[in-house]
């Protein structure tokens, strides 16, 4: 039981050493993450569209959207 109490005391001490981000830093980081998700999704959308068109061209089948 003493080891458990010691563990929680040490966890509390380590938690106090953490430098927590400010609200502004969290907001900016969140916005950057959403922008990066959008950019990567557009790149993947374009890559998927390009590969699909290449396969349709190679196979000689009409495109689904036409």
C-alpha positions in Angstrom: 0.0 0.0 0.0 2.9 2.3 0.7 4.2 1.8 -2.8 0.8 2.8 -4.3 0.8 6.0 -2.2 4.3 6.8 -3.2 3.5 6.3 -6.8 0.6 8.7 -6.7 2.7 11.3 -4.9 5.3 11.1 -7.6 2.7 11.3 -10.3 1.4 14.5 -8.7 4.9 15.9 -8.5 5.6 15.2 -12.1 2.2 16.7 -13.1 3.2 19.9 -11.4 6.4 20.1 -13.5 4.4 20.0 -16.8 4.1 23.3 -18.6 0.6 23.4 -19.9 -0.2 25.2 -23.2 -2.2 28.4 -23.0 -5.7 28.7 -24.5 -4.2 30.7 -27.4 -1.6 28.0 -28.2 -4.2 25.3 -28.1 -6.4 27.3 -30.5 -3.6 28.0 -33.0 -2.5 24.4 -32.9 -6.1 23.2 -33.5 -6.5 25.5 -36.5 -3.2 24.4 -38.0 -4.2 20.7 -37.6 -7.5 21.3 -39.4 -5.7 23.2 -42.2 -3.3 20.3 -42.6 -6.1 17.8 -42.6 -7.8 19.8 -45.4 -4.6 20.0 -47.5 -3.8 16.3 -47.1 -7.4 15.4 -48.0 -7.3 17.5 -51.1 -4.0 15.9 -52.2 -5.4 12.4 -51.6 -8.6 13.3 -53.5 -6.6 14.5 -56.5 -4.4 11.4 -56.3 -7.4 9.1 -56.2 -9.1 10.9 -59.1 -5.9 10.7 -61.2 -5.4 7.0 -60.5 -9.1 6.3 -61.2 -8.9 8.1 -64.5 -5.7 6.4 -65.5 -7.2 3.0 -64.8 -10.4 3.8 -66.7 -8.2 5.0 -69.6 -6.1 1.8 -69.6 -9.1 -0.5 -69.4 -11.0 1.5 -72.0 -14.2 1.7 -69.9 -16.4 4.9 -69.7 -16.0 7.0 -66.7 -18.6 6.7 -64.0 -19.4 10.4 -64.0 -19.9 10.6 -67.8 
